[in-house]
Amino acid sequence: MKKSFLTAISLLIMMSILTGFQATSTKTLQQSLEATLVPVSEMELPAKTIIGFGEATHGNKQFTTLKLAIFKHLVEKQGFRVFAIEGDFGGGQKVNDYILGGSGTAQAAAKSIGFTIYNTEDMAALLSWMRSFNEQRNANDQIHFYGFDMQRYDNNKNGLFSYVKKVDPTLAFTYEIALTNLNDKTVYDQKLATVQSALSHLKNLMVRMKENKSVYTAKSTEKEYELALAYAEAIRQNATLRGSNANYSNARDFFMAENVKWILSFEQKHYGRKNIFITGHNGHIEKTSTSIGMKTCMGAYLAKAFADHYYAIGSEFYESSFLANDAATGERKEFTVKNSGNERLAVLFAQTNMKDGFLDFAKARKDENFSAYVNRVQPISAIGADFSSLYGSFEKLHTLQMAPAKAFDGLIFVRTATPSVMIKE
């Protein structure tokens, strides 16, 4: 009995010491975080070719507001003039027309991006700012808007055939009919053979366009010709995703990285721009490809191509009420998630008195213990367009397991994120 009693006492003492160590360790980490954090309004960003911003959810107002805050900073402090989003390429060109003074409303332009997640008043406000900025600038100093995704057909077909009709009406007539089955209305319901047949016709059209480049550019401009081929490429990418056995997510991220590189090259060639701001989901922007089933994400491709000239900023929240499509019913509704865990960055941030904060991991390296901590794997929020109560109940279903300082160069925290404001029909 005496031996058992002494053993129990020893265990209690050990547990007390470990608990005290953990509390001290957590407190030290919190102090290190507080010493490194700055309010988002005071953030400083290095001069890079590509600045990327990842959002922790697709359904919060704050992450759209942050897109604008970061881009305004880059526009005003570093001369950035190119904005690219995880949205339809053809839809992005309709937005570009709007911010350059075209007809319509900011709300209609937001809907053109192609995904429900952008049909928000928050996105409309971002586009309104861009249009207002451009109204005060000469043509060579205006902001340009792009989408680097490829999951829609119609706006890309419209852009492509408006050009081909101009330079080769007969060819346009033939291939417009041949590509009828590639459309947004049936994009999710097409038979594999139908997509593959249309894809074959599209590839033939692209070959004809390349063969006739000199003829077409003589009737237009090289810039118009290259943009038309980009529309065709977006259609090809979408049809390839839906008409092949390739891993959809891996192929999509590869295509998105290629599209970002094309946008940058196009802007450099025709407008002399050398920098681009891109924005999308945390899982696309980060550099370590931690999404389940993901071999190489867009951010990893860009990090390989541009090395340290690609600067990735992630985002995280402590608690969030957000909009998403119910995975069971498809209904767009509100969900709530609150992060927990003694040593999660999100929780350490919540223990500060800050509403938002920017953590630069380069500065975190000055603190050896804190640097080791942010280079260890932990859950970081990553909620897409679809969600369910089940996802909310299991941390692994709404987070990515990543080492924050390896996945991102910086991280923005939001204490309380609120739902996006949808545009009323």
TORKOL-4160 file (C-alpha; in steps of 0.2 Angstrom, whole numbers, padded with zeros to 4 digits, m for minus):
425
<pt num="1" X="0000" Y="0000" Z="0000"/>
<pt num="2" X="0014" Y="0012" Z="0005"/>
<pt num="3" X="0023" Y="0009" Z="m0012"/>
<pt num="4" X="0007" Y="0012" Z="m0022"/>
<pt num="5" X="0004" Y="0028" Z="m0012"/>
<pt num="6" X="0021" Y="0034" Z="m0016"/>
<pt num="7" X="0019" Y="0030" Z="m0034"/>
<pt num="8" X="0003" Y="0039" Z="m0035"/>
<pt num="9" X="0011" Y="0054" Z="m0027"/>
<pt num="10" X="0025" Y="0054" Z="m0039"/>
<pt num="11" X="0013" Y="0053" Z="m0054"/>
<pt num="12" X="0003" Y="0068" Z="m0047"/>
<pt num="13" X="0019" Y="0078" Z="m0045"/>
<pt num="14" X="0025" Y="0073" Z="m0063"/>
<pt num="15" X="0008" Y="0078" Z="m0070"/>
<pt num="16" X="0009" Y="0095" Z="m0061"/>
<pt num="17" X="0026" Y="0098" Z="m0067"/>
<pt num="18" X="0021" Y="0094" Z="m0085"/>
<pt num="19" X="0005" Y="0105" Z="m0084"/>
<pt num="20" X="0015" Y="0119" Z="m0077"/>
<pt num="21" X="0028" Y="0117" Z="m0091"/>
<pt num="22" X="0014" Y="0117" Z="m0104"/>
<pt num="23" X="0006" Y="0132" Z="m0097"/>
<pt num="24" X="0022" Y="0141" Z="m0097"/>
<pt num="25" X="0026" Y="0135" Z="m0114"/>
<pt num="26" X="0009" Y="0141" Z="m0121"/>
<pt num="27" X="0011" Y="0158" Z="m0112"/>
<pt num="28" X="0029" Y="0160" Z="m0120"/>
<pt num="29" X="0022" Y="0156" Z="m0137"/>
<pt num="30" X="0008" Y="0169" Z="m0135"/>
<pt num="31" X="0020" Y="0182" Z="m0129"/>
<pt num="32" X="0031" Y="0178" Z="m0144"/>
<pt num="33" X="0016" Y="0180" Z="m0156"/>
<pt num="34" X="0011" Y="0196" Z="m0148"/>
<pt num="35" X="0029" Y="0203" Z="m0150"/>
<pt num="36" X="0028" Y="0199" Z="m0169"/>
<pt num="37" X="0011" Y="0203" Z="m0174"/>
<pt num="38" X="0006" Y="0220" Z="m0181"/>
<pt num="39" X="m0012" Y="0226" Z="m0186"/>
<pt num="40" X="m0016" Y="0223" Z="m0204"/>
<pt num="41" X="m0017" Y="0242" Z="m0207"/>
<pt num="42" X="0002" Y="0242" Z="m0202"/>
<pt num="43" X="0008" Y="0227" Z="m0212"/>
<pt num="44" X="0023" Y="0229" Z="m0223"/>
<pt num="45" X="0025" Y="0218" Z="m0238"/>
<pt num="46" X="0042" Y="0214" Z="m0247"/>
<pt num="47" X="0044" Y="0218" Z="m0266"/>
<pt num="48" X="0040" Y="0202" Z="m0275"/>
<pt num="49" X="0034" Y="0197" Z="m0292"/>
<pt num="50" X="0019" Y="0188" Z="m0286"/>
<pt num="51" X="0010" Y="0191" Z="m0270"/>
<pt num="52" X="m0003" Y="0178" Z="m0266"/>
<pt num="53" X="m0017" Y="0179" Z="m0253"/>
<pt num="54" X="m0026" Y="0163" Z="m0247"/>
<pt num="55" X="m0043" Y="0164" Z="m0238"/>
<pt num="56" X="m0048" Y="0152" Z="m0224"/>
<pt num="57" X="m0066" Y="0152" Z="m0231"/>
<pt num="58" X="m0075" Y="0157" Z="m0247"/>
<pt num="59" X="m0090" Y="0163" Z="m0237"/>
<pt num="60" X="m0084" Y="0177" Z="m0225"/>
<pt num="61" X="m0085" Y="0196" Z="m0228"/>
<pt num="62" X="m0068" Y="0199" Z="m0220"/>
<pt num="63" X="m0058" Y="0189" Z="m0232"/>
<pt num="64" X="m0065" Y="0199" Z="m0247"/>
<pt num="65" X="m0062" Y="0215" Z="m0237"/>
<pt num="66" X="m0044" Y="0209" Z="m0234"/>
<pt num="67" X="m0041" Y="0206" Z="m0253"/>
<pt num="68" X="m0045" Y="0224" Z="m0256"/>
<pt num="69" X="m0034" Y="0230" Z="m0241"/>
<pt num="70" X="m0019" Y="0220" Z="m0247"/>
<pt num="71" X="m0021" Y="0225" Z="m0265"/>
<pt num="72" X="m0024" Y="0244" Z="m0261"/>
<pt num="73" X="m0008" Y="0243" Z="m0251"/>
<pt num="74" X="0001" Y="0235" Z="m0266"/>
<pt num="75" X="m0006" Y="0248" Z="m0278"/>
<pt num="76" X="m0002" Y="0263" Z="m0267"/>
<pt num="77" X="0015" Y="0257" Z="m0260"/>
<pt num="78" X="0022" Y="0246" Z="m0274"/>
<pt num="79" X="0014" Y="0251" Z="m0290"/>
<pt num="80" X="0004" Y="0235" Z="m0293"/>
<pt num="81" X="m0009" Y="0236" Z="m0306"/>
<pt num="82" X="m0014" Y="0217" Z="m0309"/>
<pt num="83" X="m0027" Y="0208" Z="m0299"/>
<pt num="84" X="m0031" Y="0189" Z="m0302"/>
<pt num="85" X="m0043" Y="0179" Z="m0293"/>
<pt num="86" X="m0048" Y="0160" Z="m0292"/>
<pt num="87" X="m0062" Y="0163" Z="m0305"/>
<pt num="88" X="m0067" Y="0160" Z="m0323"/>
<pt num="89" X="m0055" Y="0167" Z="m0335"/>
<pt num="90" X="m0069" Y="0173" Z="m0347"/>
<pt num="91" X="m0079" Y="0180" Z="m0333"/>
<pt num="92" X="m0064" Y="0189" Z="m0327"/>
<pt num="93" X="m0062" Y="0198" Z="m0344"/>
<pt num="94" X="m0080" Y="0204" Z="m0342"/>
<pt num="95" X="m0075" Y="0211" Z="m0325"/>
<pt num="96" X="m0060" Y="0219" Z="m0333"/>
<pt num="97" X="m0071" Y="0228" Z="m0346"/>
<pt num="98" X="m0082" Y="0235" Z="m0331"/>
<pt num="99" X="m0068" Y="0242" Z="m0321"/>
<pt num="100" X="m0061" Y="0250" Z="m0337"/>
<pt num="101" X="m0077" Y="0260" Z="m0339"/>
<pt num="102" X="m0088" Y="0247" Z="m0347"/>
<pt num="103" X="m0107" Y="0247" Z="m0344"/>
<pt num="104" X="m0117" Y="0238" Z="m0331"/>
<pt num="105" X="m0115" Y="0238" Z="m0312"/>
<pt num="106" X="m0102" Y="0231" Z="m0300"/>
<pt num="107" X="m0115" Y="0218" Z="m0294"/>
<pt num="108" X="m0117" Y="0212" Z="m0312"/>
<pt num="109" X="m0098" Y="0212" Z="m0314"/>
<pt num="110" X="m0096" Y="0202" Z="m0298"/>
<pt num="111" X="m0108" Y="0188" Z="m0304"/>
<pt num="112" X="m0098" Y="0187" Z="m0320"/>
<pt num="113" X="m0084" Y="0180" Z="m0311"/>
<pt num="114" X="m0093" Y="0163" Z="m0312"/>
<pt num="115" X="m0095" Y="0156" Z="m0295"/>
<pt num="116" X="m0108" Y="0159" Z="m0282"/>
<pt num="117" X="m0095" Y="0163" Z="m0269"/>
<pt num="118" X="m0092" Y="0180" Z="m0277"/>
<pt num="119" X="m0110" Y="0185" Z="m0279"/>
<pt num="120" X="m0108" Y="0196" Z="m0264"/>
<pt num="121" X="m0109" Y="0215" Z="m0260"/>
<pt num="122" X="m0092" Y="0213" Z="m0253"/>
<pt num="123" X="m0085" Y="0209" Z="m0270"/>
<pt num="124" X="m0095" Y="0222" Z="m0278"/>
<pt num="125" X="m0087" Y="0235" Z="m0267"/>
<pt num="126" X="m0070" Y="0229" Z="m0271"/>
<pt num="127" X="m0074" Y="0231" Z="m0290"/>
<pt num="128" X="m0082" Y="0248" Z="m0287"/>
<pt num="129" X="m0065" Y="0253" Z="m0279"/>
<pt num="130" X="m0055" Y="0247" Z="m0294"/>
<pt num="131" X="m0067" Y="0256" Z="m0306"/>
<pt num="132" X="m0066" Y="0272" Z="m0296"/>
<pt num="133" X="m0047" Y="0271" Z="m0296"/>
<pt num="134" X="m0046" Y="0268" Z="m0315"/>
<pt num="135" X="m0057" Y="0283" Z="m0318"/>
<pt num="136" X="m0043" Y="0294" Z="m0311"/>
<pt num="137" X="m0029" Y="0286" Z="m0321"/>
<pt num="138" X="m0022" Y="0286" Z="m0339"/>
<pt num="139" X="m0025" Y="0270" Z="m0349"/>
<pt num="140" X="m0007" Y="0264" Z="m0346"/>
<pt num="141" X="m0009" Y="0266" Z="m0327"/>
<pt num="142" X="m0025" Y="0257" Z="m0324"/>
<pt num="143" X="m0029" Y="0241" Z="m0314"/>
<pt num="144" X="m0032" Y="0225" Z="m0324"/>
<pt num="145" X="m0043" Y="0211" Z="m0318"/>
<pt num="146" X="m0041" Y="0192" Z="m0322"/>
<pt num="147" X="m0048" Y="0175" Z="m0317"/>
<pt num="148" X="m0036" Y="0161" Z="m0317"/>
<pt num="149" X="m0048" Y="0147" Z="m0316"/>
<pt num="150" X="m0056" Y="0137" Z="m0330"/>
<pt num="151" X="m0072" Y="0129" Z="m0324"/>
<pt num="152" X="m0084" Y="0138" Z="m0335"/>
<pt num="153" X="m0087" Y="0139" Z="m0354"/>
<pt num="154" X="m0099" Y="0152" Z="m0360"/>
<pt num="155" X="m0090" Y="0168" Z="m0357"/>
<pt num="156" X="m0074" Y="0160" Z="m0364"/>
<pt num="157" X="m0083" Y="0155" Z="m0379"/>
<pt num="158" X="m0091" Y="0172" Z="m0382"/>
<pt num="159" X="m0074" Y="0180" Z="m0380"/>
<pt num="160" X="m0066" Y="0167" Z="m0392"/>
<pt num="161" X="m0079" Y="0168" Z="m0406"/>
<pt num="162" X="m0081" Y="0187" Z="m0406"/>
<pt num="163" X="m0063" Y="0187" Z="m0411"/>
<pt num="164" X="m0063" Y="0173" Z="m0424"/>
<pt num="165" X="m0079" Y="0180" Z="m0432"/>
<pt num="166" X="m0069" Y="0196" Z="m0434"/>
<pt num="167" X="m0054" Y="0188" Z="m0443"/>
<pt num="168" X="m0061" Y="0172" Z="m0450"/>
<pt num="169" X="m0081" Y="0171" Z="m0451"/>
<pt num="170" X="m0082" Y="0154" Z="m0460"/>
<pt num="171" X="m0070" Y="0146" Z="m0447"/>
<pt num="172" X="m0080" Y="0154" Z="m0433"/>
<pt num="173" X="m0097" Y="0147" Z="m0440"/>
<pt num="174" X="m0090" Y="0129" Z="m0442"/>
<pt num="175" X="m0083" Y="0128" Z="m0424"/>
<pt num="176" X="m0096" Y="0138" Z="m0415"/>
<pt num="177" X="m0108" Y="0123" Z="m0420"/>
<pt num="178" X="m0095" Y="0110" Z="m0416"/>
<pt num="179" X="m0093" Y="0117" Z="m0398"/>
<pt num="180" X="m0111" Y="0119" Z="m0394"/>
<pt num="181" X="m0111" Y="0105" Z="m0381"/>
<pt num="182" X="m0098" Y="0114" Z="m0371"/>
<pt num="183" X="m0109" Y="0126" Z="m0361"/>
<pt num="184" X="m0112" Y="0131" Z="m0343"/>
<pt num="185" X="m0130" Y="0124" Z="m0342"/>
<pt num="186" X="m0125" Y="0106" Z="m0345"/>
<pt num="187" X="m0107" Y="0107" Z="m0338"/>
<pt num="188" X="m0110" Y="0095" Z="m0324"/>
<pt num="189" X="m0121" Y="0083" Z="m0334"/>
<pt num="190" X="m0111" Y="0079" Z="m0350"/>
<pt num="191" X="m0107" Y="0062" Z="m0356"/>
<pt num="192" X="m0088" Y="0058" Z="m0357"/>
<pt num="193" X="m0089" Y="0055" Z="m0376"/>
<pt num="194" X="m0098" Y="0071" Z="m0379"/>
<pt num="195" X="m0085" Y="0081" Z="m0370"/>
<pt num="196" X="m0071" Y="0072" Z="m0379"/>
<pt num="197" X="m0078" Y="0075" Z="m0396"/>
<pt num="198" X="m0080" Y="0093" Z="m0393"/>
<pt num="199" X="m0062" Y="0094" Z="m0386"/>
<pt num="200" X="m0056" Y="0086" Z="m0402"/>
<pt num="201" X="m0064" Y="0100" Z="m0412"/>
<pt num="202" X="m0057" Y="0113" Z="m0400"/>
<pt num="203" X="m0040" Y="0107" Z="m0402"/>
<pt num="204" X="m0042" Y="0108" Z="m0421"/>
<pt num="205" X="m0048" Y="0126" Z="m0420"/>
<pt num="206" X="m0033" Y="0130" Z="m0410"/>
<pt num="207" X="m0021" Y="0123" Z="m0423"/>
<pt num="208" X="m0030" Y="0132" Z="m0436"/>
<pt num="209" X="m0028" Y="0149" Z="m0426"/>
<pt num="210" X="m0009" Y="0146" Z="m0424"/>
<pt num="211" X="m0007" Y="0141" Z="m0442"/>
<pt num="212" X="m0015" Y="0158" Z="m0447"/>
<pt num="213" X="m0007" Y="0169" Z="m0434"/>
<pt num="214" X="0000" Y="0181" Z="m0446"/>
<pt num="215" X="m0016" Y="0183" Z="m0456"/>
<pt num="216" X="m0026" Y="0185" Z="m0440"/>
<pt num="217" X="m0015" Y="0198" Z="m0432"/>
<pt num="218" X="m0015" Y="0208" Z="m0448"/>
<pt num="219" X="m0033" Y="0210" Z="m0446"/>
<pt num="220" X="m0033" Y="0213" Z="m0428"/>
<pt num="221" X="m0018" Y="0215" Z="m0416"/>
<pt num="222" X="m0006" Y="0203" Z="m0408"/>
<pt num="223" X="m0014" Y="0207" Z="m0391"/>
<pt num="224" X="m0031" Y="0203" Z="m0397"/>
<pt num="225" X="m0025" Y="0187" Z="m0405"/>
<pt num="226" X="m0016" Y="0181" Z="m0389"/>
<pt num="227" X="m0031" Y="0185" Z="m0378"/>
<pt num="228" X="m0042" Y="0174" Z="m0390"/>
<pt num="229" X="m0030" Y="0160" Z="m0389"/>
<pt num="230" X="m0031" Y="0162" Z="m0370"/>
<pt num="231" X="m0050" Y="0160" Z="m0371"/>
<pt num="232" X="m0048" Y="0144" Z="m0381"/>
<pt num="233" X="m0035" Y="0138" Z="m0368"/>
<pt num="234" X="m0047" Y="0140" Z="m0354"/>
<pt num="235" X="m0061" Y="0130" Z="m0363"/>
<pt num="236" X="m0048" Y="0117" Z="m0367"/>
<pt num="237" X="m0043" Y="0116" Z="m0349"/>
<pt num="238" X="m0061" Y="0114" Z="m0343"/>
<pt num="239" X="m0065" Y="0101" Z="m0356"/>
<pt num="240" X="m0049" Y="0091" Z="m0351"/>
<pt num="241" X="m0054" Y="0091" Z="m0333"/>
<pt num="242" X="m0071" Y="0084" Z="m0337"/>
<pt num="243" X="m0066" Y="0073" Z="m0352"/>
<pt num="244" X="m0051" Y="0064" Z="m0345"/>
<pt num="245" X="m0046" Y="0052" Z="m0331"/>
<pt num="246" X="m0034" Y="0064" Z="m0324"/>
<pt num="247" X="m0035" Y="0069" Z="m0305"/>
<pt num="248" X="m0046" Y="0084" Z="m0306"/>
<pt num="249" X="m0039" Y="0094" Z="m0291"/>
<pt num="250" X="m0021" Y="0091" Z="m0297"/>
<pt num="251" X="m0024" Y="0095" Z="m0315"/>
<pt num="252" X="m0034" Y="0110" Z="m0310"/>
<pt num="253" X="m0020" Y="0117" Z="m0299"/>
<pt num="254" X="m0007" Y="0114" Z="m0313"/>
<pt num="255" X="m0018" Y="0124" Z="m0325"/>
<pt num="256" X="m0021" Y="0138" Z="m0313"/>
<pt num="257" X="m0002" Y="0140" Z="m0310"/>
<pt num="258" X="0000" Y="0140" Z="m0329"/>
<pt num="259" X="m0013" Y="0153" Z="m0331"/>
<pt num="260" X="m0005" Y="0164" Z="m0318"/>
<pt num="261" X="0011" Y="0163" Z="m0327"/>
<pt num="262" X="0002" Y="0167" Z="m0344"/>
<pt num="263" X="m0006" Y="0183" Z="m0336"/>
<pt num="264" X="0010" Y="0189" Z="m0329"/>
<pt num="265" X="0019" Y="0186" Z="m0346"/>
<pt num="266" X="0004" Y="0195" Z="m0356"/>
<pt num="267" X="0004" Y="0210" Z="m0344"/>
<pt num="268" X="0023" Y="0211" Z="m0345"/>
<pt num="269" X="0023" Y="0210" Z="m0364"/>
<pt num="270" X="0009" Y="0222" Z="m0368"/>
<pt num="271" X="0008" Y="0234" Z="m0353"/>
<pt num="272" X="0026" Y="0233" Z="m0345"/>
<pt num="273" X="0019" Y="0226" Z="m0328"/>
<pt num="274" X="0031" Y="0216" Z="m0318"/>
<pt num="275" X="0020" Y="0211" Z="m0303"/>
<pt num="276" X="0004" Y="0203" Z="m0300"/>
<pt num="277" X="m0008" Y="0200" Z="m0285"/>
<pt num="278" X="m0017" Y="0183" Z="m0284"/>
<pt num="279" X="m0030" Y="0177" Z="m0272"/>
<pt num="280" X="m0039" Y="0161" Z="m0269"/>
<pt num="281" X="m0042" Y="0147" Z="m0256"/>
<pt num="282" X="m0028" Y="0144" Z="m0243"/>
<pt num="283" X="m0026" Y="0127" Z="m0251"/>
<pt num="284" X="m0022" Y="0134" Z="m0268"/>
<pt num="285" X="m0011" Y="0148" Z="m0262"/>
<pt num="286" X="0000" Y="0139" Z="m0249"/>
<pt num="287" X="0017" Y="0131" Z="m0255"/>
<pt num="288" X="0017" Y="0113" Z="m0247"/>
<pt num="289" X="0002" Y="0104" Z="m0256"/>
<pt num="290" X="m0006" Y="0098" Z="m0240"/>
<pt num="291" X="m0024" Y="0096" Z="m0246"/>
<pt num="292" X="m0029" Y="0078" Z="m0246"/>
<pt num="293" X="m0025" Y="0069" Z="m0263"/>
<pt num="294" X="m0016" Y="0085" Z="m0269"/>
<pt num="295" X="0001" Y="0081" Z="m0277"/>
<pt num="296" X="0006" Y="0098" Z="m0281"/>
<pt num="297" X="m0005" Y="0114" Z="m0277"/>
<pt num="298" X="m0004" Y="0130" Z="m0287"/>
<pt num="299" X="0006" Y="0139" Z="m0274"/>
<pt num="300" X="0019" Y="0125" Z="m0275"/>
<pt num="301" X="0021" Y="0126" Z="m0293"/>
<pt num="302" X="0023" Y="0145" Z="m0292"/>
<pt num="303" X="0036" Y="0144" Z="m0278"/>
<pt num="304" X="0046" Y="0132" Z="m0289"/>
<pt num="305" X="0045" Y="0143" Z="m0304"/>
<pt num="306" X="0048" Y="0160" Z="m0295"/>
<pt num="307" X="0057" Y="0154" Z="m0280"/>
<pt num="308" X="0057" Y="0168" Z="m0266"/>
<pt num="309" X="0049" Y="0180" Z="m0279"/>
<pt num="310" X="0032" Y="0171" Z="m0274"/>
<pt num="311" X="0026" Y="0178" Z="m0257"/>
<pt num="312" X="0011" Y="0168" Z="m0250"/>
<pt num="313" X="0000" Y="0175" Z="m0237"/>
<pt num="314" X="m0012" Y="0164" Z="m0228"/>
<pt num="315" X="m0027" Y="0168" Z="m0217"/>
<pt num="316" X="m0034" Y="0161" Z="m0201"/>
<pt num="317" X="m0049" Y="0165" Z="m0189"/>
<pt num="318" X="m0053" Y="0161" Z="m0171"/>
<pt num="319" X="m0072" Y="0160" Z="m0174"/>
<pt num="320" X="m0082" Y="0161" Z="m0190"/>
<pt num="321" X="m0100" Y="0162" Z="m0196"/>
<pt num="322" X="m0099" Y="0159" Z="m0215"/>
<pt num="323" X="m0110" Y="0155" Z="m0230"/>
<pt num="324" X="m0107" Y="0139" Z="m0239"/>
<pt num="325" X="m0117" Y="0126" Z="m0250"/>
<pt num="326" X="m0124" Y="0113" Z="m0239"/>
<pt num="327" X="m0115" Y="0097" Z="m0245"/>
<pt num="328" X="m0131" Y="0087" Z="m0243"/>
<pt num="329" X="m0144" Y="0098" Z="m0250"/>
<pt num="330" X="m0135" Y="0111" Z="m0260"/>
<pt num="331" X="m0144" Y="0125" Z="m0251"/>
<pt num="332" X="m0133" Y="0140" Z="m0247"/>
<pt num="333" X="m0134" Y="0143" Z="m0229"/>
<pt num="334" X="m0124" Y="0149" Z="m0213"/>
<pt num="335" X="m0112" Y="0138" Z="m0203"/>
<pt num="336" X="m0102" Y="0142" Z="m0188"/>
<pt num="337" X="m0085" Y="0136" Z="m0183"/>
<pt num="338" X="m0074" Y="0140" Z="m0168"/>
<pt num="339" X="m0056" Y="0135" Z="m0167"/>
<pt num="340" X="m0049" Y="0127" Z="m0151"/>
<pt num="341" X="m0033" Y="0119" Z="m0145"/>
<pt num="342" X="m0021" Y="0126" Z="m0133"/>
<pt num="343" X="m0006" Y="0128" Z="m0145"/>
<pt num="344" X="m0015" Y="0132" Z="m0161"/>
<pt num="345" X="m0010" Y="0149" Z="m0169"/>
<pt num="346" X="m0029" Y="0154" Z="m0170"/>
<pt num="347" X="m0031" Y="0152" Z="m0151"/>
<pt num="348" X="m0015" Y="0160" Z="m0147"/>
<pt num="349" X="m0021" Y="0175" Z="m0157"/>
<pt num="350" X="m0038" Y="0175" Z="m0149"/>
<pt num="351" X="m0029" Y="0178" Z="m0132"/>
<pt num="352" X="m0022" Y="0194" Z="m0138"/>
<pt num="353" X="m0032" Y="0210" Z="m0138"/>
<pt num="354" X="m0031" Y="0212" Z="m0157"/>
<pt num="355" X="m0046" Y="0212" Z="m0169"/>
<pt num="356" X="m0034" Y="0207" Z="m0183"/>
<pt num="357" X="m0016" Y="0204" Z="m0185"/>
<pt num="358" X="m0002" Y="0201" Z="m0198"/>
<pt num="359" X="0012" Y="0189" Z="m0194"/>
<pt num="360" X="0027" Y="0190" Z="m0204"/>
<pt num="361" X="0036" Y="0173" Z="m0203"/>
<pt num="362" X="0053" Y="0181" Z="m0208"/>
<pt num="363" X="0052" Y="0191" Z="m0192"/>
<pt num="364" X="0047" Y="0176" Z="m0182"/>
<pt num="365" X="0064" Y="0168" Z="m0186"/>
<pt num="366" X="0072" Y="0180" Z="m0173"/>
<pt num="367" X="0064" Y="0170" Z="m0159"/>
<pt num="368" X="0071" Y="0152" Z="m0160"/>
<pt num="369" X="0058" Y="0144" Z="m0149"/>
<pt num="370" X="0043" Y="0153" Z="m0158"/>
<pt num="371" X="0051" Y="0149" Z="m0175"/>
<pt num="372" X="0052" Y="0131" Z="m0171"/>
<pt num="373" X="0034" Y="0131" Z="m0166"/>
<pt num="374" X="0027" Y="0139" Z="m0182"/>
<pt num="375" X="0038" Y="0127" Z="m0192"/>
<pt num="376" X="0029" Y="0112" Z="m0184"/>
<pt num="377" X="0013" Y="0105" Z="m0192"/>
<pt num="378" X="m0004" Y="0110" Z="m0185"/>
<pt num="379" X="m0022" Y="0113" Z="m0191"/>
<pt num="380" X="m0025" Y="0129" Z="m0202"/>
<pt num="381" X="m0043" Y="0133" Z="m0207"/>
<pt num="382" X="m0047" Y="0129" Z="m0225"/>
<pt num="383" X="m0066" Y="0129" Z="m0229"/>
<pt num="384" X="m0071" Y="0128" Z="m0247"/>
<pt num="385" X="m0088" Y="0132" Z="m0256"/>
<pt num="386" X="m0097" Y="0116" Z="m0248"/>
<pt num="387" X="m0099" Y="0112" Z="m0230"/>
<pt num="388" X="m0110" Y="0103" Z="m0218"/>
<pt num="389" X="m0113" Y="0101" Z="m0199"/>
<pt num="390" X="m0103" Y="0085" Z="m0200"/>
<pt num="391" X="m0088" Y="0094" Z="m0207"/>
<pt num="392" X="m0089" Y="0107" Z="m0192"/>
<pt num="393" X="m0089" Y="0093" Z="m0180"/>
<pt num="394" X="m0072" Y="0086" Z="m0185"/>
<pt num="395" X="m0057" Y="0097" Z="m0186"/>
<pt num="396" X="m0048" Y="0087" Z="m0199"/>
<pt num="397" X="m0063" Y="0090" Z="m0211"/>
<pt num="398" X="m0062" Y="0109" Z="m0211"/>
<pt num="399" X="m0043" Y="0111" Z="m0209"/>
<pt num="400" X="m0027" Y="0108" Z="m0217"/>
<pt num="401" X="m0012" Y="0100" Z="m0208"/>
<pt num="402" X="0003" Y="0111" Z="m0212"/>
<pt num="403" X="0018" Y="0119" Z="m0205"/>
<pt num="404" X="0012" Y="0138" Z="m0206"/>
<pt num="405" X="0029" Y="0145" Z="m0209"/>
<pt num="406" X="0033" Y="0133" Z="m0223"/>
<pt num="407" X="0016" Y="0134" Z="m0231"/>
<pt num="408" X="0016" Y="0153" Z="m0231"/>
<pt num="409" X="0027" Y="0168" Z="m0229"/>
<pt num="410" X="0014" Y="0178" Z="m0219"/>
<pt num="411" X="m0002" Y="0174" Z="m0210"/>
<pt num="412" X="m0017" Y="0186" Z="m0207"/>
<pt num="413" X="m0028" Y="0183" Z="m0192"/>
<pt num="414" X="m0046" Y="0188" Z="m0190"/>
<pt num="415" X="m0054" Y="0186" Z="m0172"/>
<pt num="416" X="m0072" Y="0185" Z="m0178"/>
<pt num="417" X="m0077" Y="0182" Z="m0196"/>
<pt num="418" X="m0094" Y="0186" Z="m0202"/>
<pt num="419" X="m0104" Y="0180" Z="m0217"/>
<pt num="420" X="m0103" Y="0187" Z="m0234"/>
<pt num="421" X="m0117" Y="0198" Z="m0239"/>
<pt num="422" X="m0125" Y="0191" Z="m0254"/>
<pt num="423" X="m0131" Y="0201" Z="m0269"/>
<pt num="424" X="m0150" Y="0201" Z="m0269"/>
<pt num="425" X="m0158" Y="0194" Z="m0285"/>
